[in-house]
Amino acid sequence: MEKKRAVVSVIGKDMVGIIAKVTTILAENKINIYDISQTILQEFFTMMMIVDVSGIDDLTGLREQLDGLGEEMGLKINVQLQEIFQAMHRI
């Protein structure tokens, strides 16, 4: 089976527990993280992850869970299939 990857981005005010809560949702959905990068710019937390979504037919449920967490924590969390992300950001 071919691997299907997605890009998860998280942006918001830095606070305790962001990585733990986002990765818990991913783990509950049996999503493996291939790569993760996070930094804090002034007070803003930014994180990008490449994840394996091969076992998920529809990203709607995952997006809803991450949107709920984003609302709860004041974060913007986005999930895009990697090929769409790459096409949108091609120079």
C-alpha positions as CSV (number, residue, x, y, z in Angstrom):
1,M,0.0,0.0,0.0
2,E,1.3,3.4,-0.9
3,K,1.9,5.8,2.0
4,K,-0.4,8.8,2.1
5,R,1.1,11.8,3.9
6,A,-0.4,15.0,5.2
7,V,1.0,18.2,6.6
8,V,-0.3,19.3,10.0
9,S,0.4,23.0,10.9
10,V,-0.3,24.5,14.3
11,I,0.0,28.2,15.1
12,G,-0.9,30.2,18.2
13,K,0.1,31.7,21.4
14,D,2.6,29.5,23.2
15,M,1.3,27.6,26.2
16,V,1.9,24.3,28.0
17,G,0.5,21.2,26.5
18,I,0.1,22.1,22.8
19,I,2.4,19.3,21.5
20,A,0.9,16.8,23.9
21,K,-2.7,17.5,23.0
22,V,-2.1,17.5,19.2
23,T,-0.1,14.4,19.2
24,T,-2.6,12.6,21.5
25,I,-5.3,13.2,18.9
26,L,-3.0,11.9,16.2
27,A,-2.1,8.8,18.2
28,E,-5.8,8.1,19.0
29,N,-6.4,8.1,15.2
30,K,-3.4,5.7,14.7
31,I,-1.5,8.4,12.8
32,N,2.3,8.1,12.8
33,I,4.5,11.2,12.8
34,Y,7.3,11.1,10.2
35,D,8.8,14.5,10.9
36,I,8.1,17.4,13.3
37,S,9.5,20.9,13.6
38,Q,8.5,23.4,16.1
39,T,9.7,26.8,17.2
40,I,8.6,29.8,19.2
41,L,8.8,33.2,17.5
42,Q,8.4,35.9,20.2
43,E,5.3,34.6,22.0
44,F,3.9,32.6,19.0
45,F,4.2,28.8,18.8
46,T,4.5,27.3,15.3
47,M,4.7,23.6,14.5
48,M,4.7,21.6,11.2
49,M,4.4,17.9,11.1
50,I,4.5,15.4,8.2
51,V,2.2,12.5,9.2
52,D,1.1,9.2,7.7
53,V,-2.7,9.2,7.0
54,S,-2.6,6.0,4.9
55,G,-5.2,4.4,7.2
56,I,-7.7,7.2,6.9
57,D,-10.1,7.4,4.0
58,D,-11.5,10.8,4.9
59,L,-9.8,13.5,6.9
60,T,-13.0,15.2,8.0
61,G,-13.2,13.5,11.4
62,L,-9.5,14.3,12.1
63,R,-10.0,17.9,11.0
64,E,-13.1,18.2,13.3
65,Q,-11.1,16.9,16.3
66,L,-8.2,19.2,15.6
67,D,-10.6,22.2,15.0
68,G,-12.2,21.5,18.4
69,L,-8.8,21.5,20.1
70,G,-7.8,24.7,18.2
71,E,-10.9,26.4,19.4
72,E,-10.4,25.2,23.0
73,M,-6.7,26.4,23.0
74,G,-6.9,29.4,20.7
75,L,-4.8,27.8,18.0
76,K,-5.1,27.6,14.2
77,I,-4.6,23.9,13.3
78,N,-4.6,22.9,9.6
79,V,-4.4,19.5,7.9
80,Q,-3.7,19.1,4.2
81,L,-2.6,16.2,2.1
82,Q,1.0,16.6,1.3
83,E,0.6,16.7,-2.5
84,I,-2.0,19.6,-2.1
85,F,0.3,21.4,0.3
86,Q,3.2,21.1,-2.1
87,A,1.2,22.2,-5.1
88,M,-0.1,25.3,-3.2
89,H,3.4,26.3,-2.1
90,R,5.4,25.6,-5.3
91,I,7.4,28.5,-6.4
